[in-house]
Amino acid sequence: MTTASKHGQPAHREFWAGARQTIPLIVGATPFGIIFGTLAQSSGLSFSGAMGMSAIVFAGSSQFIALGLLGAGTPLGIIILTTWVVNLRHLLYAVSLVPYVKHLSQAWKLPLGFWLTDENFMVAIQRYRQPDPSPHKHWFQLGSALAMYVNWQLCTLLGLTLGQTIPNASAWGLDFAMVATFIGMTIPYLTNRPMVATVVTAGITALLARGLPHQLGLMVAAIAAILTGVLLENYLKKTHDS
């Protein structure tokens, strides 16, 4: 991790810069993780099962959905399918990162792919898009990813232990911190009309399609938003060229 770079920061500095850049997002994710740990055992998961889910699945929204389905006695196949659909948005993140990581070995791609989250993507893509020629930007993504991962495990543990002593913690509304975090991550990207149209379309479609089974409304909203952004951007380019 101490390999020096001919351009930009050494690898170890990129790593710690990524971790530091993720701290504000960690603050938003912390109540979410504690609430998950608090609710896990009451939904039928054992202590080791809850810790294992956070360690292996590592996807907050999918884990909460899985808890609800487990509590309702839903068959395992439906639970897996539902969480898979919810996590399909990560495929969109991965496609966006391909140009920046395609030169890396599988030993890098696999862990970076496993630890990819909404927060990690937002932090990493901003670093990758910066114009400096540093060859160690993937270390920045790794630092961000590990900071989020370690925090999620600790928060799950806190929820499973100390969270059990907090009466009715799920009714405190602490999970809104994650919603506020996502809003904060999105606003800086609203710099042009296609981006605004994309976000507005995603929000409206998600509300209209929220009744679809297995959280399919999320994918419908994502696809509708992408199509809207692409079509509007192409239209504006044609208008400008003409």
N, C-alpha and C positions, 0 to 999 in steps of 0.2 A: 504493500500500500504506500510505500515511500518512493516509488519510482518517480523520478523527476521528468517533467515535460519540457520539450524544447520550446513549446509555445504555451503560454497561459500558466495555470496553476499546476503544481505537482498532483499526483493522483490522490494522495492522502488529504490534501487540502480540498480537492473537489468533493471527496467523500464527506468530510465534516461540514462543508458548505451546504451540501444537499440535506444533511440532517438538520442543520440550523434553519434552513429555508422552510422546512416542513413543520417546525414547532407551532406556528399559529394554527395549522390544520390539525395537529395533534390535540391542541386544546379543544377544538370543536368535536373531535372524535372521542375524547375521553369519557364524557357522560354516557355516550352511546354504548361504549364497551362495558362500562360498569353496569348499566341497565341490562345488557345482554346477560352478563354473569349473574345478576340478581334474579332474572326470570328463568334462567336455563333449568335449574333443578325443579322448579315448580311446574315446568312443562314436561317433565319426565326424563330429562337428561341427568345422568350421573355426573359427579364432579369431573371424573376423567373424561367422560363423553363431551362435556362442555369445553374443557380445555383442549381436547382433541379436535373439536370442530373449529375452534378459533385458530389452532395451529395448522390444520390441513386445509380448511375451506377458506379462511381469512377473507371474508366478504360480509361486511356488516349487514347490509340489507337482506342478503340471501339467508344469513343465519337467523335473523328475526322472522323471516317468512317461514323458514324450516321449523322454528319453535312453535309458531302458530299452527302449522300443519301437524306437527307431532302431537300437540295438545288436543287436536281434534281427531286424532286417530287415523290420519290419512295414510294410505298405503305408501310404502317406501318408494316405489317407482314413481308415483306422482310427485312426491317431495323432491326427488332427484331431478325430474323433468322441470318442475317449476323453478328451482334454484338455478338450473342450467339456463333457462330462458332469461331470467333476471340478469344473469352474469354475461349474457351475450354482448352487452354493451362494451365489455372489455375487448372484444374482437375489434371494435371500431378504434379503440385506443391503440391496440397493437398495430393495426394497419398504419396509423399515423406515425408510429415510431419506427417502422421498418426501415425507412431511408437512413436513419441515424444509427441503427444497430445491426444492419445486415452484414457488416464486415466482421462482427464479433464471432467468437467460437461458440459452440453449443454450450460449453461450460459457463458462458456468460448469459446466453439467451435464455436458458431454462430457468435459472433463479430470477432473472429480471422479469420474465413472463409470469412466474408464480407469484411474485410479490407485487405485481402491477395492480394498483388500485386507482380510484378516482383521484384521490389526493396526490398520489405519487405521479400519475400522468400529468396533472396540471403543473406540478413543480418541474418535472423533468423536461417536458416539451418546451417550456420557456427557456431552460438552459440550453437545450439542443439548438434552438433557433437563434441564439446569440451568435454574432458574426465572428467571434474570435476562433482561431484554428486549433484550439486545445484538443488533443487526441484522447483525453481522459474524461470526457463528459459523461460517459457511462458510469464512472465512479460516483459522480454527482447523483445519478439516478439510484445507484446502489445505496448510498448514504441515506437518501430520502426514504427508500423502500424499507430498509432495516429499522429506521427510526419509527415508522408507522407500525411495522410488524411487532417489534418489541413492546411498543406502547399498547397495542391491542391485546397481547398476551397478558400484560400486567393488569390492564383494566378488567379483563375477564376474570382474572384471579381475585382482584379486589371485589368484584361483584359477587363472586361465589363465596367469599369469606365475610368481609365487612358489610357487603351489600345486604346480606341476610338480616342484619341488625337494624336496617333502615326501614321503617314502616311505610308500606305502599309507595316505594320509590318510583315505580313506573308511572304514578299519577302526578309526579312533580313537574312534568313537562321538560325534563332535561334533554330529551331527545331532539328538541327543537334546535339545539346547538348544531347538530349535523345539518339541518336544513339551512340554517344561517350560513354555515361554512360553504355549502354548495352554491348559495346565492353569491357569496363573496368571491368564490372562484370563477363564477361565470361573468360577472359584471365587467371585469377588465377586457374581456374579449368582444364586448359590444361596441366595436369601433367603426362598423359600416352597416349599410342596409341589409346585405345578405345575412350577416350574423344576427342582427336584431330580428329579422324575419324567421330565422332558424329557431331562435330561442322562443319567440312568441308562438310559433307553430307547435313546437315540442310541448309547451305548457298547455295550450288549448287542447291538443290531441290527447295528451295524457289524462286530462280531466274527462274528456268525452269517452275515452276508451278504458277508463279505470274499472269498469264492470266486466271486462273480458276475463275469462278464466286463466289461471296459471300465470298471472302478471304479463300476459301478452300485450296489454296496453302499452307497456314500456317500449317494447320493440316496435309497435305500430307508430308510437310517437317519435321514436328515433328515426325510423325510415321516412316518415312524413317530413320531419324537420330537415333531414339531409337533402331530400328531393327539392324542398322549397328553397333551401340555400343555394343548391347547385343551379336550379332553373333561374333564380333571380340573378345570380352572379353572371350566368351566360347571357341573359337578356340585357343586363347593364353593359356588358362588354360589347355586344352587338350594337347597342344604341350608341355607345361611345365611338366605335369604329366607323359607324355610318355618319 
